[in-house]
Amino acid sequence: MQRRLLHALALAAVVIATVEPATALDKIKFPYSPISYHSLPWLVAYEANLFEKHGLEVDPVFAGASSLIVQSMLAGEADLAGMAGPAVISNVLKGGDVIQVAALVKSFSVPLYVQPGDHANSTIERQRSRRHAFRLVSHFTAKAILDRSNVADAVIVQTGGYPESMTALSINAIAGAMIPAPQSVVLREKGFRELVSIKQIRDMNIRFIEQGVVARRAFAEKNADIVKRFIEAVYDGLKKIHEDKTFATKVLGKYTKVTRQNMLDESYQAGIDAFAKDPRVPPEVFKDLAEQLVSLKLIDATAAQKTPLTAYYDNRYVDELEKSGFSNVFGS
Protein backbone atom coordinates (compact mmCIF):
# COMPACT_ATOMS: atom_id res chain seq x y z
CA MET A 1 0.00 0.00 0.00
CA GLN A 2 2.82 2.36 0.95
CA ARG A 3 4.66 1.52 -2.29
CA ARG A 4 1.56 2.39 -4.35
CA LEU A 5 1.15 5.68 -2.51
CA LEU A 6 4.78 6.63 -3.12
CA HIS A 7 4.42 5.70 -6.79
CA ALA A 8 1.30 7.87 -7.13
CA LEU A 9 3.01 10.82 -5.45
CA ALA A 10 6.02 10.46 -7.71
CA LEU A 11 3.79 10.35 -10.79
CA ALA A 12 1.91 13.44 -9.63
CA ALA A 13 5.20 15.25 -9.11
CA VAL A 14 6.27 14.42 -12.67
CA VAL A 15 2.93 15.68 -14.08
CA ILE A 16 3.13 18.93 -12.10
CA ALA A 17 6.73 19.47 -13.18
CA THR A 18 5.86 19.08 -16.87
CA VAL A 19 2.91 21.51 -16.83
CA GLU A 20 4.10 24.87 -18.16
CA PRO A 21 2.96 27.99 -16.34
CA ALA A 22 0.21 29.97 -18.07
CA THR A 23 1.53 32.69 -20.34
CA ALA A 24 0.89 36.12 -18.88
CA LEU A 25 -1.27 38.42 -20.98
CA ASP A 26 0.10 41.79 -22.04
CA LYS A 27 -2.00 44.44 -20.30
CA ILE A 28 -3.29 47.32 -22.40
CA LYS A 29 -5.26 50.30 -21.15
CA PHE A 30 -7.25 51.47 -24.15
CA PRO A 31 -8.98 54.89 -24.06
CA TYR A 32 -11.41 55.40 -26.92
CA SER A 33 -14.10 57.67 -28.32
CA PRO A 34 -16.97 57.91 -29.16
CA ILE A 35 -19.53 55.54 -27.61
CA SER A 36 -21.22 54.59 -30.86
CA TYR A 37 -20.92 52.09 -33.68
CA HIS A 38 -17.59 53.74 -34.54
CA SER A 39 -16.04 51.92 -31.55
CA LEU A 40 -17.85 48.63 -32.07
CA PRO A 41 -14.85 46.60 -33.40
CA TRP A 42 -12.87 46.82 -30.16
CA LEU A 43 -15.96 46.62 -27.95
CA VAL A 44 -17.02 43.41 -29.71
CA ALA A 45 -13.45 42.09 -29.49
CA TYR A 46 -13.50 42.82 -25.76
CA GLU A 47 -16.91 41.28 -25.09
CA ALA A 48 -16.13 38.19 -27.20
CA ASN A 49 -12.75 37.67 -25.45
CA LEU A 50 -10.92 38.03 -28.75
CA PHE A 51 -8.10 40.08 -27.21
CA GLU A 52 -7.23 37.18 -24.92
CA LYS A 53 -6.97 34.97 -28.01
CA HIS A 54 -4.12 37.23 -29.11
CA GLY A 55 -2.43 37.32 -25.71
CA LEU A 56 -3.78 40.69 -24.60
CA GLU A 57 -5.64 41.84 -21.51
CA VAL A 58 -7.35 45.01 -22.72
CA ASP A 59 -9.17 47.54 -20.56
CA PRO A 60 -11.33 49.75 -22.85
CA VAL A 61 -12.11 53.10 -21.24
CA PHE A 62 -14.32 55.79 -22.78
CA ALA A 63 -12.27 58.99 -22.64
CA GLY A 64 -14.26 61.66 -24.49
CA ALA A 65 -12.63 64.03 -26.95
CA SER A 66 -9.64 62.98 -29.04
CA SER A 67 -7.57 65.84 -27.65
CA LEU A 68 -8.06 64.46 -24.12
CA ILE A 69 -7.03 60.99 -25.27
CA VAL A 70 -3.84 62.37 -26.79
CA GLN A 71 -3.06 64.28 -23.60
CA SER A 72 -3.47 61.14 -21.52
CA MET A 73 -1.20 59.19 -23.87
CA LEU A 74 1.50 61.83 -23.79
CA ALA A 75 1.25 61.78 -20.00
CA GLY A 76 2.06 58.07 -20.08
CA GLU A 77 -1.40 56.83 -19.10
CA ALA A 78 -1.88 54.75 -22.26
CA ASP A 79 0.12 53.58 -25.28
CA LEU A 80 -2.73 52.63 -27.63
CA ALA A 81 -6.09 54.30 -28.18
CA GLY A 82 -9.15 54.35 -30.41
CA MET A 83 -9.44 57.65 -32.27
CA ALA A 84 -8.38 59.55 -35.37
CA GLY A 85 -8.50 63.02 -36.85
CA PRO A 86 -6.99 66.46 -36.26
CA ALA A 87 -5.59 65.67 -32.81
CA VAL A 88 -3.01 63.36 -34.39
CA ILE A 89 -1.58 66.17 -36.51
CA SER A 90 -1.72 68.76 -33.74
CA ASN A 91 0.20 66.57 -31.29
CA VAL A 92 2.95 65.72 -33.80
CA LEU A 93 3.50 69.38 -34.69
CA LYS A 94 3.83 70.12 -30.97
CA GLY A 95 6.47 67.43 -30.52
CA GLY A 96 4.20 64.54 -29.52
CA ASP A 97 4.55 61.02 -30.87
CA VAL A 98 0.94 59.79 -31.09
CA ILE A 99 0.54 58.41 -34.61
CA GLN A 100 -2.10 56.54 -36.62
CA VAL A 101 -1.35 52.81 -37.03
CA ALA A 102 -4.71 51.65 -38.42
CA ALA A 103 -7.69 53.27 -40.11
CA LEU A 104 -11.11 51.71 -39.51
CA VAL A 105 -13.36 54.38 -41.03
CA LYS A 106 -11.81 56.25 -43.97
CA SER A 107 -14.61 58.65 -44.81
CA PHE A 108 -17.17 60.75 -43.01
CA SER A 109 -20.08 58.65 -41.77
CA VAL A 110 -22.22 61.23 -39.98
CA PRO A 111 -25.16 62.76 -41.92
CA LEU A 112 -26.39 66.34 -41.69
CA TYR A 113 -29.86 66.89 -40.20
CA VAL A 114 -31.85 70.12 -40.40
CA GLN A 115 -35.08 71.62 -39.12
CA PRO A 116 -38.41 70.10 -40.23
CA GLY A 117 -39.98 71.58 -43.34
CA ASP A 118 -41.16 70.90 -46.84
CA HIS A 119 -38.12 72.51 -48.40
CA ALA A 120 -35.29 70.82 -46.54
CA ASN A 121 -33.01 70.99 -49.55
CA SER A 122 -32.88 74.78 -49.28
CA THR A 123 -32.62 74.97 -45.49
CA ILE A 124 -28.96 75.91 -45.41
CA GLU A 125 -29.43 78.37 -48.25
CA ARG A 126 -32.34 80.02 -46.45
CA GLN A 127 -30.58 80.10 -43.11
CA ARG A 128 -27.12 81.22 -44.07
CA SER A 129 -26.66 83.25 -40.92
CA ARG A 130 -27.85 80.49 -38.60
CA ARG A 131 -25.44 78.37 -36.65
CA HIS A 132 -24.44 74.77 -37.30
CA ALA A 133 -23.29 72.51 -34.51
CA PHE A 134 -20.12 70.45 -34.55
CA ARG A 135 -17.86 68.07 -32.75
CA LEU A 136 -14.29 68.32 -34.05
CA VAL A 137 -14.74 65.59 -36.66
CA SER A 138 -18.21 66.85 -37.53
CA HIS A 139 -16.79 70.33 -37.98
CA PHE A 140 -14.80 69.27 -41.04
CA THR A 141 -17.78 67.45 -42.50
CA ALA A 142 -20.03 70.47 -42.04
CA LYS A 143 -17.42 72.83 -43.47
CA ALA A 144 -16.93 70.63 -46.54
CA ILE A 145 -20.68 70.44 -47.13
CA LEU A 146 -21.08 74.20 -46.74
CA ASP A 147 -18.16 74.86 -49.09
CA ARG A 148 -19.67 72.60 -51.73
CA SER A 149 -23.02 74.35 -51.26
CA ASN A 150 -21.34 77.75 -51.79
CA VAL A 151 -22.38 78.87 -48.30
CA ALA A 152 -19.63 81.09 -46.99
CA ASP A 153 -21.25 82.95 -44.10
CA ALA A 154 -22.61 80.16 -41.89
CA VAL A 155 -21.20 80.13 -38.37
CA ILE A 156 -20.05 76.77 -37.01
CA VAL A 157 -20.19 76.46 -33.23
CA GLN A 158 -19.37 73.74 -30.73
CA THR A 159 -22.27 72.44 -28.67
CA GLY A 160 -20.59 69.47 -27.02
CA GLY A 161 -21.50 65.90 -27.95
CA TYR A 162 -24.27 64.47 -30.08
CA PRO A 163 -26.93 64.77 -27.31
CA GLU A 164 -26.17 68.48 -26.92
CA SER A 165 -26.35 68.97 -30.69
CA MET A 166 -29.73 67.23 -30.77
CA THR A 167 -31.02 69.48 -27.99
CA ALA A 168 -29.82 72.61 -29.76
CA LEU A 169 -31.46 71.48 -32.98
CA SER A 170 -34.70 70.59 -31.18
CA ILE A 171 -35.07 74.07 -29.64
CA ASN A 172 -34.25 75.76 -32.96
CA ALA A 173 -30.99 77.20 -31.62
CA ILE A 174 -29.17 75.95 -34.71
CA ALA A 175 -30.15 75.30 -38.31
CA GLY A 176 -28.46 71.95 -38.67
CA ALA A 177 -26.22 69.42 -36.96
CA MET A 178 -24.17 66.36 -37.78
CA ILE A 179 -26.01 63.51 -36.05
CA PRO A 180 -25.27 59.78 -36.51
CA ALA A 181 -27.35 56.69 -35.79
CA PRO A 182 -28.95 55.82 -33.44
CA GLN A 183 -29.77 59.42 -32.44
CA SER A 184 -30.75 60.19 -36.04
CA VAL A 185 -33.69 57.79 -35.75
CA VAL A 186 -35.16 59.94 -32.98
CA LEU A 187 -34.72 63.09 -35.06
CA ARG A 188 -36.52 61.62 -38.05
CA GLU A 189 -39.38 60.50 -35.86
CA LYS A 190 -39.72 64.09 -34.66
CA GLY A 191 -39.88 65.37 -38.22
CA PHE A 192 -36.31 66.54 -38.71
CA ARG A 193 -34.90 66.01 -42.17
CA GLU A 194 -31.74 64.35 -43.38
CA LEU A 195 -30.34 67.03 -45.67
CA VAL A 196 -27.11 65.26 -46.64
CA SER A 197 -26.84 61.48 -46.33
CA ILE A 198 -23.74 59.41 -45.67
CA LYS A 199 -23.80 58.25 -49.29
CA GLN A 200 -23.91 61.85 -50.53
CA ILE A 201 -21.00 62.73 -48.25
CA ARG A 202 -19.00 59.81 -49.63
CA ASP A 203 -19.81 60.92 -53.17
CA MET A 204 -18.21 64.28 -52.33
CA ASN A 205 -14.91 62.36 -52.00
CA ILE A 206 -13.84 64.16 -48.84
CA ARG A 207 -10.78 62.30 -47.60
CA PHE A 208 -10.73 61.85 -43.84
CA ILE A 209 -9.99 59.18 -41.22
CA GLU A 210 -12.94 59.23 -38.86
CA GLN A 211 -11.95 56.29 -36.67
CA GLY A 212 -8.88 54.15 -36.14
CA VAL A 213 -6.15 53.00 -33.80
CA VAL A 214 -3.35 55.30 -32.65
CA ALA A 215 -0.18 54.47 -30.75
CA ARG A 216 2.76 56.14 -29.10
CA ARG A 217 5.48 55.82 -31.74
CA ALA A 218 8.12 55.05 -29.09
CA PHE A 219 5.95 52.27 -27.66
CA ALA A 220 5.05 50.83 -31.07
CA GLU A 221 8.65 50.65 -32.24
CA LYS A 222 9.67 48.73 -29.09
CA ASN A 223 6.50 46.60 -28.96
CA ALA A 224 5.65 45.95 -32.60
CA ASP A 225 4.30 42.50 -31.78
CA ILE A 226 1.76 43.91 -29.30
CA VAL A 227 0.59 46.52 -31.80
CA LYS A 228 0.15 43.89 -34.51
CA ARG A 229 -1.71 41.55 -32.18
CA PHE A 230 -3.98 44.39 -31.09
CA ILE A 231 -4.85 45.35 -34.67
CA GLU A 232 -5.46 41.71 -35.53
CA ALA A 233 -7.79 41.29 -32.53
CA VAL A 234 -9.73 44.43 -33.50
CA TYR A 235 -10.21 43.07 -37.00
CA ASP A 236 -11.28 39.73 -35.57
CA GLY A 237 -13.89 41.83 -33.78
CA LEU A 238 -14.87 43.43 -37.08
CA LYS A 239 -15.17 40.01 -38.67
CA LYS A 240 -17.51 38.93 -35.85
CA ILE A 241 -19.60 42.07 -36.41
CA HIS A 242 -20.14 41.01 -40.01
CA GLU A 243 -20.91 37.41 -39.09
CA ASP A 244 -23.02 37.84 -35.93
CA LYS A 245 -25.41 40.78 -36.05
CA THR A 246 -27.27 39.61 -32.93
CA PHE A 247 -24.12 39.68 -30.81
CA ALA A 248 -22.94 42.98 -32.31
CA THR A 249 -26.23 44.79 -31.66
CA LYS A 250 -26.32 43.39 -28.13
CA VAL A 251 -22.87 44.86 -27.45
CA LEU A 252 -23.90 48.14 -29.07
CA GLY A 253 -26.97 48.33 -26.85
CA LYS A 254 -24.92 47.59 -23.74
CA TYR A 255 -22.54 50.50 -24.29
CA THR A 256 -24.89 53.07 -25.84
CA LYS A 257 -27.77 52.22 -23.45
CA VAL A 258 -30.06 52.10 -26.49
CA THR A 259 -32.81 49.47 -26.18
CA ARG A 260 -34.94 50.03 -29.28
CA GLN A 261 -34.13 47.43 -31.91
CA ASN A 262 -34.78 49.70 -34.91
CA MET A 263 -32.22 52.18 -33.56
CA LEU A 264 -29.68 49.41 -32.96
CA ASP A 265 -30.32 47.98 -36.42
CA GLU A 266 -29.69 51.34 -38.08
CA SER A 267 -26.49 51.83 -36.09
CA TYR A 268 -25.32 48.35 -36.99
CA GLN A 269 -25.91 48.93 -40.69
CA ALA A 270 -24.13 52.29 -40.53
CA GLY A 271 -21.11 50.50 -39.08
CA ILE A 272 -21.21 47.74 -41.69
CA ASP A 273 -21.24 50.40 -44.42
CA ALA A 274 -18.51 52.50 -42.81
CA PHE A 275 -15.82 50.09 -41.64
CA ALA A 276 -12.90 49.51 -44.00
CA LYS A 277 -11.66 45.98 -44.58
CA ASP A 278 -8.16 47.28 -45.30
CA PRO A 279 -6.82 49.09 -42.20
CA ARG A 280 -3.96 50.86 -43.98
CA VAL A 281 -3.73 54.59 -43.41
CA PRO A 282 -4.07 56.56 -46.69
CA PRO A 283 -1.19 59.12 -46.65
CA GLU A 284 -3.12 61.69 -48.72
CA VAL A 285 -5.69 61.98 -45.93
CA PHE A 286 -3.15 63.70 -43.69
CA LYS A 287 -2.18 66.05 -46.50
CA ASP A 288 -5.80 67.16 -46.90
CA LEU A 289 -6.39 67.39 -43.17
CA ALA A 290 -3.25 69.45 -42.56
CA GLU A 291 -4.33 71.89 -45.27
CA GLN A 292 -7.76 72.22 -43.64
CA LEU A 293 -6.22 72.84 -40.22
CA VAL A 294 -3.92 75.48 -41.69
CA SER A 295 -6.86 77.23 -43.39
CA LEU A 296 -8.68 77.33 -40.05
CA LYS A 297 -5.54 78.67 -38.36
CA LEU A 298 -5.53 75.70 -35.97
CA ILE A 299 -1.92 74.73 -36.76
CA ASP A 300 1.16 76.62 -37.92
CA ALA A 301 1.43 76.65 -41.71
CA THR A 302 5.25 76.64 -41.76
CA ALA A 303 5.50 73.76 -39.32
CA ALA A 304 2.96 71.76 -41.30
CA GLN A 305 4.82 72.38 -44.57
CA LYS A 306 8.11 71.19 -43.10
CA THR A 307 6.64 68.05 -41.54
CA PRO A 308 6.61 64.91 -43.75
CA LEU A 309 3.31 63.02 -43.91
CA THR A 310 5.05 59.92 -42.52
CA ALA A 311 5.38 61.74 -39.20
CA TYR A 312 1.65 61.21 -38.65
CA TYR A 313 1.27 57.51 -39.37
CA ASP A 314 3.03 54.17 -39.80
CA ASN A 315 1.63 51.35 -41.95
CA ARG A 316 4.42 48.88 -41.19
CA TYR A 317 2.33 46.96 -38.65
CA VAL A 318 -0.52 46.33 -41.08
CA ASP A 319 1.98 45.52 -43.85
CA GLU A 320 3.71 42.93 -41.67
CA LEU A 321 0.37 41.44 -40.66
CA GLU A 322 -0.63 41.06 -44.29
CA LYS A 323 2.57 39.17 -45.04
CA SER A 324 1.64 36.71 -42.30
CA GLY A 325 -1.87 36.13 -43.74
CA PHE A 326 -3.81 38.87 -41.99
CA SER A 327 -5.57 39.82 -45.25
CA ASN A 328 -7.54 36.56 -44.96
CA VAL A 329 -9.42 37.82 -41.90
CA PHE A 330 -12.47 38.30 -44.14
CA GLY A 331 -11.80 35.20 -46.18
CA SER A 332 -10.61 37.27 -49.13
KOLZA-251087 format. One line per field, with one value per residue (C-alpha): residue number from 0; residue in three letters; x, y, z; chain. Coordinates in steps of 0.25 Angstrom, whole numbers. Each point is the difference from the previous one (the first is absolute). Layout:
! KOLZA-251087
num [NUM,...]
residu [ALA,...]
X [X,...]
Y [Y,...]
Z [Z,...]
chaine [A,...]
***
This chain:
! KOLZA-251087
num [0,1,2,3,4,5,6,7,8,9,10,11,12,13,14,15,16,17,18,19,20,21,22,23,24,25,26,27,28,29,30,31,32,33,34,35,36,37,38,39,40,41,42,43,44,45,46,47,48,49,50,51,52,53,54,55,56,57,58,59,60,61,62,63,64,65,66,67,68,69,70,71,72,73,74,75,76,77,78,79,80,81,82,83,84,85,86,87,88,89,90,91,92,93,94,95,96,97,98,99,100,101,102,103,104,105,106,107,108,109,110,111,112,113,114,115,116,117,118,119,120,121,122,123,124,125,126,127,128,129,130,131,132,133,134,135,136,137,138,139,140,141,142,143,144,145,146,147,148,149,150,151,152,153,154,155,156,157,158,159,160,161,162,163,164,165,166,167,168,169,170,171,172,173,174,175,176,177,178,179,180,181,182,183,184,185,186,187,188,189,190,191,192,193,194,195,196,197,198,199,200,201,202,203,204,205,206,207,208,209,210,211,212,213,214,215,216,217,218,219,220,221,222,223,224,225,226,227,228,229,230,231,232,233,234,235,236,237,238,239,240,241,242,243,244,245,246,247,248,249,250,251,252,253,254,255,256,257,258,259,260,261,262,263,264,265,266,267,268,269,270,271,272,273,274,275,276,277,278,279,280,281,282,283,284,285,286,287,288,289,290,291,292,293,294,295,296,297,298,299,300,301,302,303,304,305,306,307,308,309,310,311,312,313,314,315,316,317,318,319,320,321,322,323,324,325,326,327,328,329,330,331]
residu [MET,GLN,ARG,ARG,LEU,LEU,HIS,ALA,LEU,ALA,LEU,ALA,ALA,VAL,VAL,ILE,ALA,THR,VAL,GLU,PRO,ALA,THR,ALA,LEU,ASP,LYS,ILE,LYS,PHE,PRO,TYR,SER,PRO,ILE,SER,TYR,HIS,SER,LEU,PRO,TRP,LEU,VAL,ALA,TYR,GLU,ALA,ASN,LEU,PHE,GLU,LYS,HIS,GLY,LEU,GLU,VAL,ASP,PRO,VAL,PHE,ALA,GLY,ALA,SER,SER,LEU,ILE,VAL,GLN,SER,MET,LEU,ALA,GLY,GLU,ALA,ASP,LEU,ALA,GLY,MET,ALA,GLY,PRO,ALA,VAL,ILE,SER,ASN,VAL,LEU,LYS,GLY,GLY,ASP,VAL,ILE,GLN,VAL,ALA,ALA,LEU,VAL,LYS,SER,PHE,SER,VAL,PRO,LEU,TYR,VAL,GLN,PRO,GLY,ASP,HIS,ALA,ASN,SER,THR,ILE,GLU,ARG,GLN,ARG,SER,ARG,ARG,HIS,ALA,PHE,ARG,LEU,VAL,SER,HIS,PHE,THR,ALA,LYS,ALA,ILE,LEU,ASP,ARG,SER,ASN,VAL,ALA,ASP,ALA,VAL,ILE,VAL,GLN,THR,GLY,GLY,TYR,PRO,GLU,SER,MET,THR,ALA,LEU,SER,ILE,ASN,ALA,ILE,ALA,GLY,ALA,MET,ILE,PRO,ALA,PRO,GLN,SER,VAL,VAL,LEU,ARG,GLU,LYS,GLY,PHE,ARG,GLU,LEU,VAL,SER,ILE,LYS,GLN,ILE,ARG,ASP,MET,ASN,ILE,ARG,PHE,ILE,GLU,GLN,GLY,VAL,VAL,ALA,ARG,ARG,ALA,PHE,ALA,GLU,LYS,ASN,ALA,ASP,ILE,VAL,LYS,ARG,PHE,ILE,GLU,ALA,VAL,TYR,ASP,GLY,LEU,LYS,LYS,ILE,HIS,GLU,ASP,LYS,THR,PHE,ALA,THR,LYS,VAL,LEU,GLY,LYS,TYR,THR,LYS,VAL,THR,ARG,GLN,ASN,MET,LEU,ASP,GLU,SER,TYR,GLN,ALA,GLY,ILE,ASP,ALA,PHE,ALA,LYS,ASP,PRO,ARG,VAL,PRO,PRO,GLU,VAL,PHE,LYS,ASP,LEU,ALA,GLU,GLN,LEU,VAL,SER,LEU,LYS,LEU,ILE,ASP,ALA,THR,ALA,ALA,GLN,LYS,THR,PRO,LEU,THR,ALA,TYR,TYR,ASP,ASN,ARG,TYR,VAL,ASP,GLU,LEU,GLU,LYS,SER,GLY,PHE,SER,ASN,VAL,PHE,GLY,SER]
X [0,11,8,-13,-1,14,-1,-13,7,12,-9,-7,13,4,-13,1,14,-4,-11,4,-4,-11,5,-2,-9,5,-8,-5,-8,-8,-7,-10,-10,-12,-10,-7,1,14,6,-7,12,8,-13,-4,14,0,-14,3,14,7,12,3,1,12,6,-5,-8,-6,-8,-8,-3,-9,8,-8,6,12,9,-2,4,13,3,-2,9,11,-1,3,-14,-2,8,-11,-13,-13,-1,4,0,6,6,10,6,-1,8,11,2,1,11,-9,1,-14,-2,-10,3,-14,-12,-13,-9,6,-11,-11,-11,-9,-12,-5,-13,-8,-13,-14,-6,-5,13,11,9,0,2,14,-2,-11,7,14,1,-4,9,4,5,13,9,14,-2,-14,6,8,-12,-9,10,2,-15,-1,11,-6,-13,7,-5,11,-6,-5,5,5,-1,4,-12,7,-4,-11,-11,3,0,-14,-5,5,-7,-13,-1,3,13,7,-4,7,9,8,-7,3,-8,-7,-3,-4,-12,-6,2,-7,-12,-1,-1,15,5,13,6,13,1,12,0,-1,12,8,-3,6,13,5,12,0,3,-12,4,12,11,12,12,12,11,10,-8,-4,15,4,-13,-3,-6,-10,-5,-1,-8,-9,-3,-3,-9,-8,-2,-4,-11,-3,-2,-9,-8,-3,-3,-8,-10,-7,13,4,-13,0,14,-5,-12,8,10,-10,-11,-9,-11,-9,3,-2,10,10,-2,2,13,5,-3,7,13,-1,0,11,11,11,5,14,6,11,1,-1,11,-7,-11,10,4,-14,-3,13,-4,-14,6,9,-11,-8,13,0,14,13,1,15,1,-10,7,13,-5,-1,-13,7,2,-15,-2,7,-5,11,-9,-11,10,7,-14,-4,13,-3,-14,-8,-7,-8,-8,-12,3,5]
Y [0,9,-3,4,13,4,-4,8,12,-1,-1,13,7,-3,5,13,2,-2,10,13,13,8,11,13,10,13,11,11,12,5,14,2,9,1,-10,-4,-10,7,-7,-13,-9,1,-1,-12,-6,3,-6,-12,-2,1,8,-11,-9,9,0,14,4,13,10,9,13,11,13,11,9,-4,11,-5,-14,5,8,-12,-8,10,0,-15,-5,-8,-5,-3,6,0,14,7,14,14,-3,-10,12,10,-9,-3,15,2,-10,-12,-14,-5,-5,-8,-15,-4,6,-6,11,7,10,8,-8,10,6,14,3,12,6,-6,6,-2,6,-7,1,15,1,4,9,7,0,5,8,-11,-9,-14,-9,-8,-10,1,-11,5,14,-4,-7,12,9,-8,-1,15,2,-9,7,14,4,9,8,-11,0,-14,-1,-11,-5,-12,-14,-6,1,15,2,-7,9,12,-4,-4,14,7,6,-5,-3,-13,-10,-13,-11,-15,-12,-4,15,3,-10,9,12,-6,-4,14,5,5,-2,-7,11,-7,-15,-8,-5,14,4,-12,5,13,-8,8,-8,-2,-10,0,-12,-8,-5,9,-3,7,-2,-3,-11,-6,0,-8,-9,-2,-14,6,10,-10,-10,12,3,-14,-2,13,-6,-13,8,7,-14,-4,12,-4,-14,1,12,-5,1,13,7,-5,5,14,0,-3,12,10,-3,-1,-10,2,-10,9,10,-11,-6,13,2,-14,3,13,-7,-11,11,8,-10,-2,-14,5,7,7,15,8,10,11,1,7,9,5,1,8,10,1,2,11,7,0,6,-12,-4,7,1,0,-12,-8,3,-5,-13,-12,-8,-12,7,-2,-15,-13,-12,-9,-8,-3,-3,-10,-6,-2,-7,-10,-2,10,4,-13,5,2,-12,8]
Z [0,4,-13,-8,7,-2,-15,-2,7,-9,-12,4,3,-15,-5,8,-5,-14,0,-6,8,-7,-9,5,-8,-4,7,-9,5,-12,1,-12,-5,-4,7,-13,-12,-3,12,-2,-6,13,9,-7,1,15,3,-9,7,-13,6,9,-12,-4,13,5,12,-5,9,-9,6,-6,0,-7,-10,-8,5,15,-5,-6,13,8,-9,0,15,0,4,-13,-12,-10,-2,-9,-7,-12,-6,2,14,-7,-8,11,10,-10,-4,15,2,4,-5,-1,-14,-8,-2,-6,-6,2,-6,-12,-3,7,5,7,-8,1,6,-1,6,-5,-12,-14,-7,8,-12,1,15,0,-11,7,14,-4,12,10,7,-2,11,0,7,-5,-11,-3,-2,-12,-6,2,-6,-12,-3,2,-9,-11,2,-2,14,5,12,8,15,5,15,10,8,7,-4,-8,11,1,-15,0,11,-7,-13,7,6,-13,6,-13,-14,-2,7,-3,7,-2,3,9,4,-14,1,11,-8,-12,9,4,-14,-2,-14,-5,-9,-4,2,2,-14,-5,9,-6,-14,4,1,13,5,15,10,10,8,2,10,4,8,7,-11,11,5,-13,-5,13,0,-14,3,10,-10,-11,9,5,-15,-3,12,-4,-14,6,7,-13,-7,12,-3,-14,4,12,0,12,9,-6,2,14,3,-6,9,12,-2,-6,9,-12,1,-12,-11,-12,6,2,-14,-6,8,-4,-15,1,6,-11,-11,7,4,-9,-2,-3,12,-7,2,-13,0,-8,11,9,-11,-2,15,3,-11,6,14,-6,-7,14,7,9,-3,-5,-15,0,10,-8,-13,6,6,-9,-1,6,13,2,-2,-2,-9,3,10,-9,-11,8,4,-14,-3,11,-6,7,-13,1,12,-9,-8,-12]
chaine [A,A,A,A,A,A,A,A,A,A,A,A,A,A,A,A,A,A,A,A,A,A,A,A,A,A,A,A,A,A,A,A,A,A,A,A,A,A,A,A,A,A,A,A,A,A,A,A,A,A,A,A,A,A,A,A,A,A,A,A,A,A,A,A,A,A,A,A,A,A,A,A,A,A,A,A,A,A,A,A,A,A,A,A,A,A,A,A,A,A,A,A,A,A,A,A,A,A,A,A,A,A,A,A,A,A,A,A,A,A,A,A,A,A,A,A,A,A,A,A,A,A,A,A,A,A,A,A,A,A,A,A,A,A,A,A,A,A,A,A,A,A,A,A,A,A,A,A,A,A,A,A,A,A,A,A,A,A,A,A,A,A,A,A,A,A,A,A,A,A,A,A,A,A,A,A,A,A,A,A,A,A,A,A,A,A,A,A,A,A,A,A,A,A,A,A,A,A,A,A,A,A,A,A,A,A,A,A,A,A,A,A,A,A,A,A,A,A,A,A,A,A,A,A,A,A,A,A,A,A,A,A,A,A,A,A,A,A,A,A,A,A,A,A,A,A,A,A,A,A,A,A,A,A,A,A,A,A,A,A,A,A,A,A,A,A,A,A,A,A,A,A,A,A,A,A,A,A,A,A,A,A,A,A,A,A,A,A,A,A,A,A,A,A,A,A,A,A,A,A,A,A,A,A,A,A,A,A,A,A,A,A,A,A,A,A,A,A,A,A,A,A,A,A,A,A,A,A,A,A,A,A]
***
